[in-house]
Amino acid sequence: HLWNRNPYGSGLELAYKNKPLLVSTRGYGIFVNTTVPSHYDLGSQSNLAYGIEVDEEALDLYLIYGPELPAILRRYQELTGLPALPPKWAFGPWLSPLGEERNGEDVGQAAIVRLADTARQHEIPADVMHLDPYWMRYGHLCDFEWSEKYPDPAQMIRDLRGRGFRVCLWEHPYVDVESKMYREGDAKGYFIKREDGSTYDANLVIATGGTREEYKEAFYDPGGIVDFSHPEA
């Protein structure tokens, strides 16, 4: 079953980003051009053939000949387009305080700068400080407003840059319904709509079978989904 779902870790057979591309060592690839869930049967029902199904009426499928693997991937990219190359620093090691936060430690601005200092003292060649959702207020993790634990974010970012760190903030393309940003986006039509023209507010966490207990609480408010086809959004 191929569909982007939040795996809440690495303990389930789910993934954040799925690619409907099958590559064979026999020199070909199969790209299923679809935006709906797709299903692959590879060696389950038969060891002589495999099957691909999509949850829509038509099947748009590309057979890509290589025969070498790099050629298959290059021709796949010619169909889908190439992403922008990230800056050089993005390929370096990243640090994150998420483990400490999950253990109940009060991680905030001062602790982040201390973590950066510790990394430099031990000559750890890290380039990015990644702050997971707790840089926002707990219970409002998509309102894009800094938690009170970060009283001067601009100064913290300057402190980290002075230690050779870039800052990456955890974000989703949703906007909390309780936020000022949501009210602005709703008024200007920046969110995905329902058929009746009203804003579609998504429940950002849908607990599935196997989800860890810590994620089963509704620690997100519902949120509007940004309509990136809107040129002003």
Disulfide bonds with the S-S distance in Angstrom:
none
